[in-house]
């Protein structure tokens, strides 16, 4: 991991009258991260992102982006950030290309039409450049949102719920695009999402917040490695399995339930082989053993 912080907040707080939306939040995002920003509804994710984008100002604490204080370097920092906040909005009666051309006129550094075509191809809209946006699916509009965010070649991309309202294919398309931007173009990406399985697949680091405060932050793999596995065992003949489990204190402590002849346990990763061997040594033929460790389980446990 590159040790260069791209975003760093220190004791970041936001108060709305008597309500504390963000409470002394410290987070660090490094260059090259795909960073997952997780929390229940109302946890303070959107408020934090709005502060990072300088749409609202903190009540206390500091924000450093690209090694500079945001409050003193707002224009320079924002020029290096691309963002999709909520759903992207375009002129439906214009084509994808025409929408980008209109936005292009607002930029100080104008892009050539060839460059606009190149960006549309990058986000998977090749062949639909001259289609009106009103004919686009929500997933295609989201891709056009990415195109808009990439027009000034940002170093950092901030995405607030980028797969909201998309069908499974749209979710996969957005996920593939995020990974492509990170791996092929080296973009650092911050993703706020409630779709935990997506964060688990695409992010290398993450933070979980609750009631505006940090619960945990770190590597996705390292955090999940300390989490208990939910493991189910199925036996060739399970007629004696339940009685055997009740005879062993260790198994009894780890046992959850039996559902449709599958015996479910909560185990540490180091205990799986140990329990499997225990069953085999006592004559139980293990037909299948299915471990499940998900970010959703971890998230629910932590919050």
Order of alpha helices (4+ residues) and beta strands (2+ residues): beta-beta-beta-alpha-beta-beta-alpha-beta-alpha-alpha-alpha-beta-alpha-beta-alpha-beta-beta-alpha-beta-alpha-alpha-beta-beta-alpha-beta-alpha
